[in-house]
Amino acid sequence: MRKIILSAIAVMAFGFANAQETRFGVKGGVNLSNIVGGDVDGTKSLVGFHVGGFAEIKIADKFAIQPELLYSAQGSTLEAGPFFGDVDVKLNYLNIPVLAKYYIVPKFSVEAGPQLGILLSAKSDGEDVKDGFKSVDFGFNVGAGFHFTENLSINLRYTIGISPIAEDADIDDEEDYYDSAKNSNLALSLAYKF
């Protein structure tokens, strides 16, 4: 995990040193999130939102590094059985993705990169359950964007969790790690660059 963070910082530092152009922007949109893996079953996607800012640092004509700072409402709906109904687990994160962005053509780009998430709050049907979740989450993003103009774009991104989210995750070996409950999020964003 430390290697991912140090690599992201090194890429950003390299990007700022060699940047041809840096543009800042704001973005926001809809999340369709879920908790997947492990012994978690009977879950349904939960609709949330994200909002924040970003910097697009052009390294070359078709290549850019894009660090972001996003507030993201995620979680899942758990089926609690016929007598209790469904329970919404709402996880609010401050997500910090660092993406490598490649423009295939001027109006279409693809992106990928790691993400660090800091848990701000966790609620289950209004009750605080933050102690049951890890305070830090790691994920990996893949996505694509369509640029209507030089300033306005739309983006679709999928984030798969790569670290367990439960505080009491019983991880004894590699198989337990890969089979533990993790975040999954599909995000549709509208972005505006200044």
C-alpha positions as CSV (number, residue, x, y, z in Angstrom):
1,M,0.0,0.0,0.0
2,R,2.8,2.3,0.8
3,K,4.4,1.6,-2.6
4,I,1.1,2.6,-4.3
5,I,1.1,6.0,-2.5
6,L,4.8,6.6,-3.1
7,S,4.4,5.7,-6.8
8,A,1.4,8.1,-7.1
9,I,3.4,10.9,-5.5
10,A,6.4,10.3,-7.8
11,V,4.1,10.3,-10.9
12,M,2.5,13.5,-9.8
13,A,5.9,15.2,-9.1
14,F,7.2,14.0,-12.4
15,G,4.0,15.3,-14.0
16,F,4.3,18.8,-12.5
17,A,8.0,19.1,-13.4
18,N,7.4,18.1,-17.1
19,A,3.8,19.4,-17.6
20,Q,3.1,21.2,-20.8
21,E,-0.2,22.5,-19.5
22,T,-2.2,22.1,-16.3
23,R,-6.0,22.7,-16.1
24,F,-8.2,22.6,-13.1
25,G,-11.8,21.6,-13.0
26,V,-14.9,20.5,-11.0
27,K,-16.9,17.3,-11.5
28,G,-20.0,15.6,-10.0
29,G,-22.3,12.8,-10.8
30,V,-24.1,9.6,-9.8
31,N,-22.7,6.5,-8.2
32,L,-24.1,3.0,-8.4
33,S,-22.2,1.2,-5.6
34,N,-22.2,-2.2,-3.9
35,I,-20.3,-4.3,-1.4
36,V,-19.1,-7.5,-3.1
37,G,-17.1,-10.6,-2.2
38,G,-16.4,-12.5,1.0
39,D,-19.4,-13.9,2.9
40,V,-21.5,-10.9,1.8
41,D,-24.5,-12.1,-0.3
42,G,-28.0,-10.8,-0.9
43,T,-26.8,-7.3,-1.7
44,K,-28.3,-4.8,-4.1
45,S,-26.7,-1.7,-5.6
46,L,-27.2,1.6,-3.8
47,V,-27.5,4.9,-5.7
48,G,-25.3,7.8,-4.4
49,F,-23.4,10.7,-5.7
50,H,-19.9,12.2,-5.9
51,V,-18.6,15.7,-6.2
52,G,-15.1,17.3,-6.2
53,G,-12.3,18.8,-8.1
54,F,-9.4,17.7,-10.3
55,A,-6.2,18.8,-12.1
56,E,-5.4,17.6,-15.6
57,I,-1.6,17.7,-16.0
58,K,-0.6,17.3,-19.7
59,I,2.6,15.3,-20.0
60,A,2.5,14.9,-23.8
61,D,0.1,15.8,-26.5
62,K,-2.2,12.7,-25.9
63,F,-1.2,11.8,-22.3
64,A,-2.1,13.4,-19.0
65,I,-2.0,12.6,-15.3
66,Q,-5.2,13.5,-13.4
67,P,-5.3,13.6,-9.6
68,E,-8.7,14.2,-8.1
69,L,-10.2,14.9,-4.7
70,L,-13.8,13.6,-4.5
71,Y,-16.5,13.3,-1.8
72,S,-18.2,10.0,-2.6
73,A,-21.5,8.5,-1.2
74,Q,-21.2,4.8,-1.6
75,G,-22.5,1.6,0.1
76,S,-25.0,-1.2,-0.5
77,T,-28.5,-2.4,0.3
78,L,-28.4,-5.7,2.3
79,E,-31.3,-8.1,2.3
80,A,-32.1,-8.7,6.0
81,G,-34.8,-11.3,5.5
82,P,-38.6,-11.3,5.1
83,F,-39.2,-9.9,8.6
84,F,-36.7,-7.1,8.7
85,G,-36.7,-5.9,5.1
86,D,-33.7,-4.3,3.4
87,V,-31.0,-2.4,5.3
88,D,-29.0,0.4,3.6
89,V,-25.3,0.6,4.5
90,K,-24.1,4.1,3.6
91,L,-20.3,4.7,3.4
92,N,-19.1,8.2,2.7
93,Y,-15.5,8.5,1.5
94,L,-13.0,11.2,0.6
95,N,-11.5,9.5,-2.5
96,I,-8.2,10.5,-4.0
97,P,-7.7,8.8,-7.4
98,V,-4.6,9.4,-9.5
99,L,-5.3,8.5,-13.1
100,A,-3.2,8.1,-16.2
101,K,-5.3,9.5,-19.0
102,Y,-4.8,8.9,-22.7
103,Y,-6.6,10.7,-25.5
104,I,-7.2,8.2,-28.3
105,V,-8.7,11.1,-30.4
106,P,-9.2,14.7,-29.2
107,K,-12.8,14.0,-28.1
108,F,-12.3,10.5,-26.5
109,S,-10.1,9.5,-23.6
110,V,-9.4,6.4,-21.5
111,E,-8.0,6.3,-18.0
112,A,-6.8,4.0,-15.3
113,G,-5.1,4.4,-11.9
114,P,-5.1,3.7,-8.2
115,Q,-7.4,5.3,-5.6
116,L,-7.0,6.0,-1.9
117,G,-10.3,6.4,0.0
118,I,-10.6,7.8,3.5
119,L,-13.8,6.8,5.3
120,L,-15.6,9.8,6.6
121,S,-18.7,8.1,8.0
122,A,-20.6,4.8,7.9
123,K,-24.3,4.4,8.8
124,S,-26.7,1.5,8.7
125,D,-30.3,2.7,8.7
126,G,-29.2,5.9,10.5
127,E,-27.0,4.3,13.1
128,D,-23.3,5.0,13.3
129,V,-21.3,1.8,12.3
130,K,-18.0,3.4,11.4
131,D,-16.1,1.2,13.9
132,G,-17.0,-1.8,11.8
133,F,-15.2,-0.6,8.8
134,K,-11.5,0.2,8.0
135,S,-10.7,3.9,7.9
136,V,-8.7,3.5,4.6
137,D,-9.8,1.9,1.4
138,F,-7.7,1.2,-1.7
139,G,-9.2,0.7,-5.2
140,F,-8.3,0.7,-8.9
141,N,-10.1,2.7,-11.5
142,V,-10.7,2.2,-15.2
143,G,-12.8,4.5,-17.3
144,A,-13.5,6.5,-20.4
145,G,-14.5,10.0,-21.2
146,F,-16.2,11.9,-24.1
147,H,-15.3,15.6,-24.4
148,F,-18.1,17.7,-25.9
149,T,-15.9,20.9,-25.9
150,E,-12.5,21.8,-24.6
151,N,-14.1,22.5,-21.2
152,L,-17.1,20.2,-20.9
153,S,-16.9,16.4,-20.7
154,I,-18.8,13.3,-19.5
155,N,-17.0,10.3,-17.9
156,L,-17.9,6.7,-17.0
157,R,-15.6,5.0,-14.5
158,Y,-15.6,1.7,-12.6
159,T,-13.7,1.4,-9.3
160,I,-13.0,-2.1,-7.9
161,G,-11.9,-2.3,-4.3
162,I,-8.6,-4.0,-3.7
163,S,-8.5,-3.9,0.1
164,P,-11.0,-5.4,2.6
165,I,-13.5,-2.9,4.0
166,A,-14.5,-4.7,7.2
167,E,-12.5,-3.9,10.3
168,D,-12.8,-7.4,11.6
169,A,-11.9,-9.1,8.3
170,D,-10.3,-12.5,9.2
171,I,-7.4,-12.6,6.7
172,D,-5.2,-15.6,7.3
173,D,-3.8,-16.1,3.8
174,E,-3.9,-14.8,0.2
175,E,-7.2,-16.6,-0.6
176,D,-8.9,-14.9,2.4
177,Y,-7.6,-11.5,1.2
178,Y,-9.0,-11.9,-2.3
179,D,-12.3,-13.3,-1.0
180,S,-13.0,-10.5,1.5
181,A,-15.8,-7.9,1.2
182,K,-14.7,-4.9,-0.9
183,N,-16.2,-1.8,-2.4
184,S,-17.4,-1.7,-6.0
185,N,-18.6,1.5,-7.7
186,L,-19.7,2.6,-11.1
187,A,-19.7,6.4,-11.5
188,L,-21.1,8.7,-14.2
189,S,-19.7,12.2,-14.1
190,L,-20.1,15.6,-15.7
191,A,-16.9,17.6,-15.6
192,Y,-16.0,21.2,-16.4
193,K,-12.4,22.4,-16.9
194,F,-11.4,26.0,-16.4
